[in-house]
Structures are given as C-alpha cells and as structure tokens.
Amino acid sequence: MNSLKYTDEEDKSFGLAGMSIAAMVWDEIEAIESVSLDSEDCSSVDFASDYVYAAPAGVSVKSVWEQSFLHYRLCARLLMANVACREIVHRNEPVSDYAVRQMRRILAETGMEHCSLEQDETDMVFEKNYDSVIRIFNHSAVRQIARDFASELKEARRMSASEIAERLQRLRML
C-alpha cells in the first residue's frame, strides 16, 4: 500500500467493513449512525450526534478530556481496522510498513490536536490496539465475515448502525 487513500470502490467497501467490524468487536456500534459507499471518503462514516457534539456547559474539564480521549481511541481503532481489512482481507497481504508509518503519523497529529497527547502517549494507544486489530483480521472466520459484509455493502450502498449490527451478528459467536 503506497497510500491510505482508497484505490476503488472495492477497496473502500473493505475499509468500511473493517471499521464496522471494529465498532462491533469493541462494542462501539452506537457511535456510528451509518456507513456509505457513495459519500466522499472523509464522510463515509456518519457518527451519531451524541458522539460528535461537544459536552454541555457545566461538565468538568476532566470529563470532557476523557470523552475526547475515548473518541480518539475509537477513531484510532477504526483507522487501523480500515487499513488492516483492506490489506489483510482484501489484498491478502500483511499491513505494509508504509501504512503503519502513516497511521502512526495521523494518530500522533490527531492525538496532539484533540487530546494534547505527546508522541509517547499516541504510540501507546497505537501499540495497545494494533496487535488486537491484526489478530482480528487474521482470524479466518472474521475474514469471511468481512468479505461478506463488503459484498453486501456494495449492493446496499449504505447501511445504518442497526443494519451493520444485524449483518455482523456472527461476530458475537466467535
């Protein structure tokens, strides 16, 4: 992988499949409103309104930061799952060193911007989650579920969170 950008619709369907699977695995599907193949790449995942909007007045700074960190961690997992599913499942290759470097760079920038995290802290988030993501997408049953989901998404074009949960229910049996 020479770029994290989608190469075509098939690649995008596997990226969105990976993100949907990660949301299910980490029980964070409620953060997603929908996924769409027809949206611009940066808008392919619509997040639930309570995930996106700022905290109400009167909430402590610590609570706001903790919520921001949880959002950052979810986005980190979604990014890693997007890339891992495209590389491991779709291309049947390990995640490239280039992709790992790019994910680390993106997560470092985002962590600094949204949570004031230092490089060692963003590295820790990466390390704590990356191995899990790789194990998930190297699992043969998950690979088949990802292929099926990507195919169903190409047909449906858009899926709501409830449709995602319904189609990925088989993950709960693993």
C-alpha positions in Angstrom: 0.0 0.0 0.0 1.6 3.2 -1.2 -1.2 5.5 0.1 -4.0 5.2 2.6 -6.5 6.6 0.0 -9.0 4.1 -1.4 -8.0 2.8 -4.8 -11.5 2.0 -5.9 -15.0 1.1 -4.7 -14.0 -2.5 -3.8 -11.1 -1.2 -1.6 -13.5 1.3 0.1 -16.0 -1.4 0.8 -13.4 -3.4 2.6 -12.2 -0.3 4.5 -15.8 0.3 5.7 -16.2 -3.4 6.5 -13.1 -3.2 8.7 -14.4 -0.1 10.5 -17.8 -1.7 11.0 -16.2 -4.9 12.4 -14.0 -2.9 14.8 -17.1 -1.0 16.1 -18.8 -4.3 16.7 -15.9 -6.0 18.3 -15.2 -3.1 20.7 -19.0 -2.7 21.4 -18.9 0.8 20.0 -21.5 0.5 17.2 -23.7 3.1 18.9 -21.1 5.7 17.9 -21.9 5.1 14.3 -25.0 6.4 12.6 -24.3 4.8 9.2 -21.7 3.9 6.6 -22.0 4.8 2.9 -20.0 3.8 -0.2 -21.4 6.8 -2.1 -20.2 9.5 0.4 -16.9 11.3 0.0 -14.1 9.3 1.6 -13.9 11.5 4.7 -17.7 11.3 5.1 -18.1 7.6 4.5 -18.9 7.1 8.2 -21.6 9.2 9.8 -21.2 9.3 13.6 -24.1 9.5 16.0 -24.9 13.0 17.1 -24.1 12.4 20.7 -20.7 11.2 19.6 -19.9 14.3 17.6 -21.4 17.2 19.6 -19.4 19.0 22.4 -20.2 18.4 26.0 -22.8 20.6 27.6 -21.9 23.5 29.8 -21.0 22.6 33.4 -19.2 19.4 32.6 -15.8 19.2 34.2 -12.7 19.7 32.0 -11.6 16.2 33.1 -14.8 14.6 31.8 -14.5 16.5 28.5 -10.9 15.3 28.1 -11.8 11.7 29.0 -14.6 11.7 26.4 -12.3 13.2 23.8 -9.7 10.5 24.6 -12.4 7.8 24.2 -13.4 9.3 20.8 -9.7 9.4 19.8 -9.1 5.8 20.8 -12.2 4.7 18.8 -11.0 6.7 15.7 -7.6 5.1 16.1 -9.2 1.6 16.1 -11.3 2.4 13.2 -8.4 3.7 11.2 -6.3 0.6 12.0 -9.2 -1.7 11.2 -9.9 0.1 7.9 -6.3 -0.4 6.8 -5.9 -3.9 8.2 -9.1 -5.2 6.5 -8.0 -3.7 3.1 -4.5 -5.1 3.3 -5.1 -8.5 5.1 -8.5 -9.5 3.9 -8.9 -7.7 0.5 -5.3 -7.9 -0.7 -4.2 -11.0 1.3 -1.0 -9.2 2.3 0.4 -8.0 5.7 -0.1 -4.4 6.5 2.8 -2.5 4.9 5.5 -0.6 6.8 4.4 2.5 4.9 0.8 2.1 6.1 2.0 1.6 9.7 4.1 4.8 9.5 1.2 6.7 8.0 -1.2 5.5 10.7 1.2 6.4 13.4 1.7 9.9 11.9 -2.0 10.5 11.6 -2.7 9.3 15.1 0.1 11.4 16.5 -1.2 14.5 14.8 -4.8 13.8 15.8 -3.9 12.9 19.4 -2.0 16.1 19.8 -4.7 18.2 18.3 -7.7 16.7 20.1 -6.3 15.4 23.4 -3.0 17.2 23.7 -1.2 13.8 23.8 2.5 13.6 23.4 4.2 11.2 20.9 4.8 8.5 23.6 1.1 8.6 24.5 -0.1 8.2 21.0 2.5 5.5 20.5 1.0 3.7 23.5 -2.5 3.9 22.1 -1.2 2.5 18.8 0.6 -0.3 20.4 -2.3 -1.3 22.7 -4.7 -1.6 19.8 -2.7 -2.5 16.7 -1.9 -6.1 17.7 -5.5 -6.7 18.5 -6.6 -5.4 15.2 -4.1 -7.5 13.3 -5.3 -10.6 15.2 -8.9 -9.8 14.5 -8.4 -9.6 10.7 -6.1 -12.6 10.6 -8.9 -14.8 12.0 -10.3 -16.9 9.2 -13.9 -16.5 10.3 -13.6 -12.7 10.6 -12.0 -12.6 7.1 -15.0 -14.4 5.7 -17.4 -12.1 7.6 -15.5 -9.1 6.2 -15.7 -10.4 2.6 -19.5 -11.0 3.0 -20.1 -7.6 4.6 -18.1 -5.7 1.9 -20.1 -7.5 -0.8 -23.4 -6.7 1.0 -22.3 -3.1 1.4 -21.6 -2.8 -2.3 -25.1 -4.0 -3.0 -26.8 -1.9 -0.4 -24.6 1.2 -0.8 -25.4 2.5 2.7 -26.1 0.7 6.0 -27.4 2.1 9.3 -25.9 1.1 12.6 -28.8 -1.4 13.2 -28.2 -2.9 9.7 -24.5 -3.2 10.5 -25.2 -4.9 13.8 -27.6 -7.3 12.2 -25.2 -8.3 9.4 -22.3 -8.6 11.8 -24.1 -10.6 14.4 -21.9 -13.7 13.6 -19.0 -11.9 15.3 -20.7 -12.4 18.6 -20.3 -16.2 18.2 -16.5 -16.1 17.8 
